[in-house]
Amino acid sequence: ESALYNGLPDEIRQHSARVAEMTVQVMRYAMDHSLLEDTEYQYDLHPGYMDYLHEAALLHDVGKAFLPSWLLEKKTPLTRAERTLYHMHVQFGDRLLTAYELPLMIDDDLNGEILRRYMAQSCAAYHHEFIGGVPLQIGHEVEDTPIWAQVCGIVNLWDGLLHEGLGGKTYTEQAARMWLDAHASSLFREEA
């Protein structure tokens, strides 16, 4: 997967690296402070979980490799048609990284390859899925998004507010925190 990451434009790689680091920090904090239901999130028991999470978050925007460079480099607000094309990167990433279905039991995946690929696929496919929004993946219920992909999406939004902006405006950390606090209940599941 490092070839996939290395093939992305520099700005996207920098964004992805920040998202990966912070996603791991947030999930580690949540696990260390028992903020997640143990029965629902059994994957965190796998010894490679944090490494897989880092790689998954690093690849969350891998689908952008299939978008035209003019779209990625555009500095003015995107038109409706351009936004539609831009959001196709989640479907491109999903298709690129989909290799296996979710394992029934973690014990069926002794070397972690299925979990690793599932985590990467779900971060790529669902990092823009928010409650109350129009699902970008046909047939996907936002409530079914794995917690790591929800956290990756929140961190992706956070990094976007700080570095890319929303509606042409970049935010300070304080302003980004206030924006997320104001919109959290309408965008994210309670545990995220």
Protein Blocks (a to p, Z undefined) as FASTA:
>chain_A
ZZmmmmpcfklmmmmmmmmmmmmmmmmmmmmnopacfklmmmlmpmklmmmmmmmmmmmm
mmmmmpcfklmmpmbdcdfklmmmmmmmmmmmmmmmpmbdcdfblklmmnommmmmmmmm
mmmmmmmccghiacfbghiafklpcfklmmmmmmmmmmmmmmnogehiacdfklmmmmmm
mmmmmmpcfkZZ
